[in-house]
Amino acid sequence: MVRINPKSTSDDHSGSIDEMKKILSNQKALFINEPNIAWLKRKENLKKLGSIIKDHESDFINAISKDFGNRASEETIIAEMLVIQGGINHALKHTPKWMRTRKAPTALQFKPAYNRVIPQPLGVIGIMSPWNYPLQLAVMPLIGALGAGNRAMIKPSEYTPLFSKLLKKVLGKVFSEDEVYVALGGVDVATCFSSLHFDHLIFTGSTNVGRIVAKSAAANLVPCTLELGGKSPAIIDESANLKTAVARLTNAKLLNAGQTCVCADRFLVHSSIHDEFIKKFVDVASGLQAGPGLDKETNMGPVITSQAAESIHAKVLEAIEDGATCELGGNKLSSL
């Protein structure tokens, strides 16, 4: 079920390194002049964000599908659009409470003084988002940044160039670049972006790149939030309802062609149901429609780059060489 998208990188630069530095300087200066945006303004920003994303839903679906080589619209709607709308609704409901000053314990030796926690915006937030869920993982941190009263700069992945251009265009309709800025470009732009003097930097992506980003930010003592890949085993014991388990695990594992940081990377199945589990899983996988073309709707698209496809292929071959049996739900790759 591996299909390769041949057009997944971009050298397009809409802004230079000097431009990013200028935007950051402007955003910081404006934040100093207005360091604590009132709730009504934050609320307006969140609603504008939600409305503009929803108004361009079909545009985002098409752009992301083309970047991937054909991703099902249902995947983008469920994993990106609905998540974003839910995040905005959650922020609208709870941010006023999060903004409140609250009491904090005071040690005996400091009394009659007292402590209070006063939530305050940080300033300018840098957001580096990946390609696998390009809209969701760029906008969800933006929701938090805007709700907390900050300004933001976003660097989307170069592997989704059509989406990235669209995101810049769409956000530019409701936010000035001094409020929300989108930087386009490749690795050189990302490298510079991670070295800027943000007040906080949010990165979502691989562990290897996360190390580089953290090191770059550390040079300027910029605090980071890193959301990195991990291990997510699924355990299926002998009491499991196999029909239910396989249906859920198939959806979780093969959503976005498996390109999800929290998808199950291994199944630990009780020996008594192992063979039946494999058969049912293959049967369900066989029913998925996968293809690289843009002329028809499918429910499983391709992996993002030829390098990613080659990596998957190499791991399959390595497992076979080590004695594993390869069960396929679709057509066998010719080299297996």
BELQUI-V105308 format. One line per field, one symbol per residue. ss: DSSP state (~ for helix, > for strand, _ for the rest). psi: psi as a letter, one per 30 degrees, with the letter a starting at -180 (. if undefined). burial: b if it has 24 or more other ideal C-beta (glycine too) atoms within 12 Angstrom, else e. A space follows every 10 residues. Layout:
ss->???
psi->???
burial->???
This chain:
ss->___>______ ______~~~~ ~~~~~~~~~~ ~~~_____~~ ~~~~~~~~~~ ~~~~~_~~~~ ~~~~~~~~__ __~~~~~~~~ ~~~~~~~~~~ ~~~~~~~~__ _>>>___~~~ ____>>>___ ___>>>>>__ _____~~~~~ ~~~~~~~___ >>>>>_____ ~~~~~~~~~~ ~________> >>>___~~~~ ~~~~_____> >>>>>_~~~~ ~~~~~~~~__ ___>>>>>__ __>>>>____ _~~~~~~~~~ ~~~~~~~~__ _____>>>>_ ~~~~~~~~~~ ~~~~~~___> _________> __>__~~~~~ ~~~~~~~~~~ ~_________ ______
psi->gklkjfiglk gkjfkleeee eeeeeeeeee eefifiklee eeeeeeeeee eeeefgeeee eeeeeeefgi kkeeeeeefd eeeeeeeeee eeefeeeffk kllkkkkeff kgllkkjjkk leckkkjjla feieeefeee eeeeeeeggl lkkkjlkffi eeeeeeeeee efffklffek kkkkabeeee eeefflilfk kkkkaleeee eeeeeeeffg hkkkjkjlla kikkkjaffk jeeeeeeeee eeegkhhgik fglkflkjkk efgeeeeeee eeeeeffkjk lflgflklgj alleleeeee eeeeeeeeee fgglkjkkfa kkkfg.
burial->bbbbbeebbb eebbbeeebb bebbbebbee beeeeebebe ebbebbbbbb ebbbebbebb bebbbbbbbb bbbebbbebb bebbbebbee bbeebeeebe eeeeeeeeee eeeeeeeeee bbbbbbbbbb bbbbbbbbbb bbbbbbbbbb bbbbbbbbbb bbbbbbbbeb beebbebebb bbbbbeeebb ebbbbbbbbb bbbbbbeebb ebbbebbeee ebebbbbbee eeebebeeeb ebeebbeebb bebbbbbbbb bebbeebebe eebeeebbeb beebbeebeb bbebeeebbb bbbbbeebbe ebbeebeeee eeeeeeeebb eeeeee
